[in-house]
Amino acid sequence: PTQECVFSEPTDNELQPNRRSSIVLHLVSHEQSKWRKQVQQQRQSVYSRHELLN
């Protein structure tokens, strides 16, 4: 069996999953931000309509 040095530089194959994870995390964060913004806009709209009716 070959032994790997834990202090060696990672190979491209080892980095690939980390890149994918990073990209997915970025995309999810972006979608979450868009969702929060939409929810905030909806809340403001609901509050504005409620004030108009009162």
N, C-alpha and C positions, 0 to 999 in steps of 0.2 A: 504493500500500500504506500502511496505517496503522501508525504506529510506537507501540509501547507503552513506557511508562516503567517500567523495572525496579524503581523505588522506589515505584511506586503500590501502593495497597492492593489485595489480591486480591479478585476478584468472588466472588459466591456459587458460580458455576459452577466456579471454580478451586478453591474450598475443598472441594467435595463429595467428590472422590476421596480427599483427605486424611482427611476424616471417616470415610469407609468403611474406609480402611486402618487407621485408629485403632481403629475398632469391631472389625474382624476381628482385629487384633492382640490386643486385649483379650480377645476370646472364645477365641482360641487359647491365650493365657496362662492363662486360667481353666481350660480343659480340661486343659492340661498340669499345672497345680497339682493338679487332682483326680486325674489319673493318677498323679502322684508320691505322693500321699497313699495311694492304693489299693495301689501297689507297696510302700510302706513297711509298711502294715498286713499285706500278704501275707507279707513277709519276717519280720515279728515273729511271725506265726502259724506259719510254717515253723520258725523257730528254737525257738519254744516247744514244738512237737510233737517236734522233734528232741531237745530236752532231756528230755522226758518218756520218750522211748524209750531213752535212754541210761541 
